[in-house]
Amino acid sequence: MENRKKILLWRWIFFLAGLMVMSLGISMTIKGQRLGISPWDVLHVGLYRNFGLTIGTWGILTGLIIVLTTAAVMKQWPKIGTWINMVLLGLFIDLFNWLLPEFSTLWGQTIIYVIGVVVLSYGVGIYVSPNMGAGPRDSLMLILAKKWGISIKVIRTGIEVLAGIIGWLLGGPVGVGTVLIALLSGQIIQIALPQCQKLLLRIIKEEDQQVLLK
């Protein structure tokens, strides 16, 4: 019983820490927004420009649509972590946007943007590794990768490109940074996820990866 409590505790620690790391990475890319915003944010801005509401509201609504769609396809209700993700991610992003300084030069924005892409990708790897419930978009990525037998990097890149194209058609802003995130984030997550899973298993002193599925 004690061992199970320890495993559950560490899984939650990884989940929450991963959300914070991912939020930090997203905020870093926002600070370098002169290069362009992420594909999903291109979509949210495009929807905002065409149908009103707010960008944040569209982020929540698209996430909710994805959650309900994947739940219907998988015939399984999302884990509580998925809902927690939807709430905490926005709060953490606002916090880091307030804490991080502004970068006025192009070089400064470029550096913070590139580092941010790596940080947010590893954040995804950290919070997904304990299997407490991925966020709406990452849940879709994992489901499609498993269902079609395609690597995470290919699925992630495909989803990001599709979201970016739809957002661009709706009038959302696209820049070189948009392409950078779409092409690189899936590649980095493909490397980060197994590394984070191995680290978690080492901390809880387990060798069987199935322990993360319980």
N, C-alpha and C positions, 0 to 999 in steps of 0.2 A: 504493500500500500504506500509506504513512504517513497519507494522508488517511482511509483506512478505519479505521485504528487510532485516529485522533483522534475520528472520529465515534462509534466504539464506546465510547471512554472517556467522552465527554460524555453518551452515552445512559445509561451506568451511573451516572454522577454524578447525573443528573436522577432516575433511578429510585430510588437510595438516599436522596437528599435529599428526594424526594417522600414516601417512606415515613416519614422522620423528621418532616416537616411534618405529615403526616396523623396520625401517632401523637401529636404534640404537641396537635393539635386535639381528638383523641379524649380525651386526658387532661384538657384544659381543660373539656370537657363533663362529664367525670366529677367534676371539682371543683365543678361547679355542679349536682350530681345532684338537689338539692332540686326542680329543675324537671322532673325525669323523665329516664330514660335513653333511649338511642337505640333505634329499633325492633328492630334485630338483637339488642341486649342484652336487650330485653324478652323476645324469643324464647328466648335462652340461659338467662335466669333462670327462665322458665316451665318449660323442659325440666328444669332442675336441681331445681326444686321438686317436679316430678312423678316424675322417674326417677332422681334422685340424681346421682352423679358430681360434677364441679365446673363452674362457669360457664365457665372457660377451656377445659375439656375439650370442652364442648358447642360452644364457638366453633370449635375445631379440627375436630370431627366434622361440624358443618354445613358448614364450608368444604370438607372432604374430599368430602362427598356432592355438593356443588355442582360441584366440580372433575370428579369422575367422571361426573356427569350431563352436563355440558357437553361433556366429552371424547367421550362416547358419541354425543351428538347431532351434534357437528361432525366426528366420526370423525378427531380430531386430538388428540394428546397435548399438554397444556399446556406452555408455555415454562418454562424453569428459573426465571424471575422470579416465576412464580406460586407455586412452592414456597418460594422465598426469602421472598416476601411473607408466607406463612403462618407462617414461623419468626420473622422479624425484627420483624414488627408487634407481637407480644406482648412481645418484649424491650424495644422502644422505648417502648411504653406504660407498662410497669413502671418504666422509667428516669424518664420525665417525671412519673409519679405521685409518685415519690420526690422529684424536684427542685422541683416546683411547690408553693407554699404552700397551706394550707387557707384557705377563704373562709367566715367564720362568718355574715356578714350576707346577707340575701336579695338586696340590691342587688349586692353583690360577686359572688355566685353567678350572678346574672342576667347581669351584664356579661361574666364569664369564659365563661359558657355560650354567649352569642351570638357573641362573638369566636371561640370554639372551633369553632362550626359553620362559620364562614367559613374559618378556618384549615384544618380537616380537608377541606373541599371543594376548596380550592386545592391541598392536598396530593395529593388524588386526581388533579387535573389535571396536576400536576408529574410524578408517578410513572407515570401512564398515557401521557403524551405521547411518551416515547421508544420505546414499543411493545416493552418488554422482557418483558412478561408481566404482565397485571393480576392482582390478587388474585381469589380465588374469586367474591366477590359482584360486584366490578366487571367481571370477565370475563363473568358472566351478563348484567349490564346492557348491556355493549357488544355482545354477541352478539344479544340480543333487539332492541336498537335497530337493528342492521344487518339482521337477518332480517325484521323487521316494517316497517322504514322509518319508525319512530317516533322522535321526538327523545329524546335522553338524559334530559332533565329529566322527561319523562313516564314513561319506563321506570323511572328511578331512584325517582321518587315512588311509582309503582305497587308496585314490589318492597318498598320500605320500609314502605308501608301494609300490605301483605299480611303481611310478617314481624311487624309490630307487632300486627296483629289476632290472628294465630295465637298469639303470645306472650301477649297479653292473655287469650285464651280458656283458656290453660294456667295462668293465674294470675300472669303477669309484671306488674311495676309500670309503669303508663302515666301520664305527666304532660304538661303543656303543652309541655315540652321535647321529648318524643317526637314530638309533632305538628309542632313547629318544624323538627326535623331532617328528618322525612319530607317536608315541603312545600318546604323551602328548599334542601336540599343538592343535589338534582338541578338546580334552577334555577341555582345558583352554578357547579356543575360544567360546565353547558352553556356558560357564559361563560368559565370558567377554562381548559378543555381547549384550545380553539383559541389562546388567548393564550399558553399554555405551549409549545405546538407551534411557534408563530411565534418565540418567544424562543429555543428550542433550535436551530431552523433558522438563525436570525441568528447565533448563537454559532459554529456549525460552518460558517457562510458557505455555506449551501445554500439554494436557492429551491424545489427540488422536494421536496414533502412525501413522495413515494414513498421517499425515502432512509431514512425512519423505519420502513419496512416491510421492509427488507432484513435 
